[in-house]
Each structure stands twice: as C-alpha cells, then as structure tokens.
Amino acid sequence: MDELFNSTFQYILFTFYGIAALTAVLFYDKYKHTVLKYFVWILIYNLINEFSAKYVYYWFGTNAIMYNVYNTIYFLYFFYVFWNFIKSKTYKRWIVYSVILFLAVTVVNVITINAFYESLLYSYIAGACLIIICIILYYIEILSDSRVLHIKEDLLFWISIGLLLFYVGYIPIKISRSFFTTNMDFFVTLYNVQRALIIVMNSCFIIGFVWTKKK
C-alpha cells in the first residue's frame, strides 16, 4: 500500500513538473522580452534532471552532483532575476552581496565535502535563505509603487509566491532530515511534505504563466 502511494505521489509530482514546463513553453510569448525568458529552460532542465536522477542513482549509487549543480544554477539565476526586476540601488547592492555570500559558502562547502557524493547542504540553506530575502525586498518595492495595482498579472509575483512557500516550508525539512531525523517513518513523512510543497510551488508557476499579461 505504501509503495503504491509513493509511486502515485511520484507520478503526480512528475505531472506537475511537466505541466509547469509545458505552460512555460505555451505562454512564452508573454514574457520573452524579460529576464524570465530563461526560466522556461530552467523548468525543462529540472524536468530532465528529475527524470534522469533516479537512473543515475541506480547506476552509480548517487546523484548528488546532479542536484548540486542544478541548485547552484537555480539560485544564481534567481539572484539575477530579482536584481533585474528590483529598481532600488540599495536593494540591488544587497543582492550583489547575497551572491558573493552564496558563492563563498558554496566554495567552502565544495572544499569540505565530496560534492559528487554528498549534498551541498550549507550552500543550499544559504541560497534558499538569501532568495527569501530577495523575495521580501521585491515585495517591499512593488507594494510601494504603481506595480501593486497589477500585481496579480505579474509573472514574477506568482513565481516568487511559489518560491517563498516552498523554501519557507522546505528549509526546516532539509535541516531536520540532515541532522535530527533517524526515525524512518518520520523521514518518509518529511519527504511527502517536501513533495507536496513542490506541487504547490509548481501550481503557482502554472497560474502565473496562464494569468500573467504580456510584457
């Protein structure tokens, strides 16, 4: 029964990955003139990465390097996105400092572990926390100018909601799973919550692609 549930949940997850990538392609014309035009490739990359990761794990006993590379690219891309969308010079400078901090933590993390076999935990936590800060800066700025009047039609608004909900929920899971969880049942519960958060995040992406107005 548990195996059936796990398999069904996994298929649902891949379905949401696929729908998010497909809607990004179908509605590409809406945002092709913004820096979000590269997001479609991030989603396609993610879909391929997730699909192939289980086979890589089966063949080599690990797929950590795939996620380490993907997460690094993912975080750097969104630092770039928020830096471009935010107008405040002070906020832009903070984002540059965030990138420097993230890269420093990543380099240290790579030096101290074998990144081919182990997750870059500290790099991931640093990246996720710093992206949350970027999202907050973005919200502060758009709430103080005319963009707030059309916020529901802004693609980045929906993407940032998805990212915020995911990272706020997943950071504690990532830490708990790495340092505190020894009970297998609890581990499985955390994994299912993680997958639910991924579905919520991709649902926000999908809504954004459909609802957003052409830029």
Salt bridges, closest charged atoms under 4 A:
ASP29 OD1 - LYS32 NZ 2.80
ASP29 OD2 - LYS214 NZ 3.10
GLU141 OE2 - ARG147 NH2 2.76
ASP145 OD2 - ARG147 NH2 2.96
GLU153 OE1 - HIS150 ND1 3.95
